[in-house]
Amino acid sequence: MLYLAEDSETLDFALRHCYCIRRLELPTPELSSLRVARVLLEFAHKYNVDALGPSLTHFFVGAIKDDPVGIYASALTSKYQCEDVSSAAARACLNLPLSPSSRLRNWRSFSSSPL
């Protein structure tokens, strides 16, 4: 028996992307939140799962428009090489208003919470 620190959602997503199960007609899960993406990013780094890289990059790039600060922070603080994503998110941050917004307030509370 092997004990893993990751929850079932993380393991389900990771394993469905690592192993070909199309013949069983099970759908490949879609990333739905930045929190899940960050957990999977850490999982990919921890276990050297390069197969998750394209899905994570696709999610991060697609989410830049909605949350450039969160994506920038996730890509920048990740040990998994996300330089292109962090650069694109940083450029998108330049378009944000200078006044504090709800996105920044949400990010502050997100950044202080442990993964």
N, C-alpha and C positions, 0 to 999 in steps of 0.2 A: 504494500500500500504506500502511496506517495501523497504527502500533504503539501498543498500549495497555498500560498497566502492570497491568491487572487480569488475573486468571487465567481460564481457560475456564469454570470453574464459575460465577464471578461474572457473566461476560458471558452465559452461557447463561440463567441465571436472569433477569437484567435484560431481555434481549431477548425472552424468552418472555412477560414481563409487559408489554412495551411494544407488541408487535405481535400482532395477532389471528391466531392460527394454529390455531384450533379446527377449521377445515375439514380440516386435515391430521391431526386426531385425536391430536395430540401432547399429553401431559398437561402442565399447568402445574406446574412443580416446587414443592414445599413447602419452606419454610424449616425447617431441622432443627437449627441450632445458633446460639448467640449469636455465635460468631465469624463465621459466614457473614452473619448479620444486620448486624453492625457493618461488615463490608466493604461490603455492599450499601448501607448507610446512607451511608457515605462516597462510594460510587459515585453514588448518587442526588444527593447534594449537589454533587459535583464536576462532573457533567454535567447538572445541573438536570432530573433525571428524576422528575417529580412522580408519574408512574404507579406508581412503587414504593411511594409513601407508604402507601396503604391496606394493602398486604400486610405491610409492615414494622410498621406500628402494630398490626395484628392479631396478628402474631407476638409483639411485645413485651408487649402486654396479656395474651396467653395465657400467657406465660412468667413473669409477675410472681410467681405462686404458687410456682413452683419455684426461682426465683433472683432475689428482689427486689433484692439488692445489685448483682448484675451488670446487671440491667435498669436500675436507677437510674443506675449509673455510665455505662452506654452512652447512655442518653437525656440525661443531664445534660451529658456531654462532647461530644455530637454538635452539629455546626453546623446540622443539620437540625432544625427546630423541633419538639421533643418534650416540651413543657412538661406536657401532660396525662399522658403516660406517666411522666415523671419524678415527678410529684406522686403518681400512683397507686402507683408503686414505693416512694416514700418512706413513704407511709402503710403499705404492707405491711411495710416494714423495722421499723416500730414494734412489730410482733408477734414479731420475732426474739428469741431469748434473748440476754441480755447477755454470756454467756460466749463465748469464741472458739469458732467451729464450723468444720467442714470447709469450709463454703461460704465463710466469710471467708478462710480460708487459701488456698483455690483462687482467690478473687478477687484477693488480694494478688499472687499469681504472675501472674495474667492481666493485672492493671493495669500491671505493670512491663514487660510484653512489648510491643513495637511492633506496630502493626496490619499 
